[in-house]
Amino acid sequence: MYTIGYIDVEKYKSISSDIQTSEVIITDERIKHIQERHPNDFERYAGYLKEIIEAPDYILEANKPNTAFILKEIRSGDEKFQLVLRLSVAGDNPEYKNSIITFLKIDQKRFDRYLRTKKILYKSE
């Protein structure tokens, strides 16, 4: 388990008002999942994880409760990313942290489609 960074709880309140912690972690199991499903994305782009969770461009409604679907454009490389973050909320084990479920680089077409088809809960200014 590795600490990636800390969320601004206010930005994520549209997902849940009962967030227990600001800490975000990733487990070895999730790293392996990302490496298997999205080859080279973790190795090439893991350095962006902290920026993505701390300064998301968009937080969209996810298909599961207490989960944030995050989109971020990294302007320096003109690259776009999708990250799914499970939030630790009241009622969860108090030892749980906010946890990265998956992460991948996406193209402009997919980025735009998500903005058209999913409900936007937060947009950066």
C-alpha positions as CSV (number, residue, x, y, z in Angstrom):
1,M,0.0,0.0,0.0
2,Y,1.4,3.4,-1.0
3,T,0.2,6.9,-0.2
4,I,-0.3,8.8,-3.4
5,G,-1.5,12.1,-2.1
6,Y,-4.5,13.9,-0.5
7,I,-7.8,15.0,-1.9
8,D,-9.5,18.3,-1.2
9,V,-12.5,16.8,0.5
10,E,-14.7,19.8,-0.6
11,K,-14.1,19.0,-4.3
12,Y,-15.3,15.4,-3.7
13,K,-18.4,16.2,-1.6
14,S,-20.6,15.8,-4.6
15,I,-19.8,12.1,-4.4
16,S,-20.4,11.8,-0.6
17,S,-20.7,14.2,2.3
18,D,-19.3,11.6,4.7
19,I,-15.7,11.2,3.4
20,Q,-13.6,9.9,6.3
21,T,-10.1,10.9,5.2
22,S,-8.2,12.9,2.6
23,E,-5.5,10.3,2.2
24,V,-5.4,8.4,-1.1
25,I,-3.6,5.1,-1.5
26,I,-2.9,2.5,-4.1
27,T,-2.3,-1.2,-3.4
28,D,0.0,-3.6,-5.1
29,E,-3.0,-5.5,-6.4
30,R,-4.4,-2.4,-8.1
31,I,-0.9,-1.6,-9.6
32,K,-0.8,-5.1,-11.0
33,H,-4.4,-4.7,-12.4
34,I,-3.4,-1.4,-14.1
35,Q,-0.2,-3.0,-15.5
36,E,-2.1,-5.9,-16.9
37,R,-5.1,-4.1,-18.4
38,H,-3.3,-0.9,-19.5
39,P,0.3,-1.9,-20.4
40,N,2.9,0.7,-19.8
41,D,0.5,3.4,-18.5
42,F,1.5,2.9,-14.8
43,E,5.2,2.9,-15.6
44,R,5.0,5.9,-17.9
45,Y,2.4,8.1,-16.1
46,A,2.3,7.2,-12.4
47,G,4.1,10.5,-11.7
48,Y,0.8,12.2,-12.6
49,L,-1.4,10.4,-10.1
50,K,-0.9,12.9,-7.3
51,E,-1.8,15.8,-9.6
52,I,-4.8,14.0,-11.0
53,I,-6.4,13.3,-7.6
54,E,-5.4,16.7,-6.1
55,A,-6.4,18.9,-9.0
56,P,-9.0,17.0,-11.2
57,D,-10.4,18.8,-14.2
58,Y,-13.7,16.9,-13.9
59,I,-15.3,14.6,-11.4
60,L,-18.0,12.6,-13.1
61,E,-20.7,10.3,-11.6
62,A,-19.5,6.7,-11.5
63,N,-21.5,3.5,-11.9
64,K,-20.8,2.6,-8.2
65,P,-21.6,4.4,-5.0
66,N,-18.9,6.4,-3.2
67,T,-16.8,6.3,-6.3
68,A,-15.3,9.3,-8.3
69,F,-14.7,9.0,-12.0
70,I,-12.0,11.6,-12.6
71,L,-10.8,13.2,-15.9
72,K,-7.6,15.2,-16.1
73,E,-5.7,16.8,-19.0
74,I,-2.0,17.2,-18.4
75,R,-1.2,20.2,-20.6
76,S,2.6,19.9,-20.7
77,G,2.2,16.7,-22.7
78,D,-1.3,17.2,-24.1
79,E,-2.2,13.9,-22.5
80,K,-5.6,12.9,-21.0
81,F,-6.2,10.5,-18.2
82,Q,-9.1,8.7,-16.5
83,L,-8.9,7.6,-12.9
84,V,-11.4,5.8,-10.7
85,L,-11.2,6.5,-7.0
86,R,-13.2,4.7,-4.3
87,L,-13.8,7.1,-1.4
88,S,-13.7,5.9,2.2
89,V,-17.0,7.1,3.8
90,A,-18.8,6.7,7.1
91,G,-19.8,3.2,7.6
92,D,-16.7,1.8,5.9
93,N,-14.0,0.2,8.1
94,P,-12.3,3.3,9.8
95,E,-8.9,2.0,8.7
96,Y,-9.8,2.2,5.0
97,K,-8.4,5.0,2.9
98,N,-9.5,6.5,-0.4
99,S,-8.2,4.1,-2.9
100,I,-7.3,4.2,-6.6
101,I,-9.2,1.5,-8.4
102,T,-7.9,2.0,-11.9
103,F,-6.0,4.6,-14.0
104,L,-5.3,4.9,-17.7
105,K,-4.3,7.3,-20.5
106,I,-7.2,8.0,-22.9
107,D,-7.6,9.8,-26.2
108,Q,-9.4,13.0,-26.9
109,K,-12.4,11.2,-28.4
110,R,-13.0,9.1,-25.3
111,F,-12.4,12.2,-23.0
112,D,-15.1,14.2,-25.0
113,R,-17.5,11.2,-25.0
114,Y,-17.3,10.9,-21.2
115,L,-18.1,14.6,-20.9
116,R,-21.1,14.2,-23.2
117,T,-22.5,11.0,-21.7
118,K,-21.7,11.1,-17.9
119,K,-23.1,13.5,-15.3
120,I,-20.5,16.2,-14.4
121,L,-20.4,16.6,-10.6
122,Y,-17.4,18.9,-10.4
123,K,-15.5,21.1,-13.0
124,S,-12.3,23.0,-12.3
125,E,-12.3,26.7,-13.0
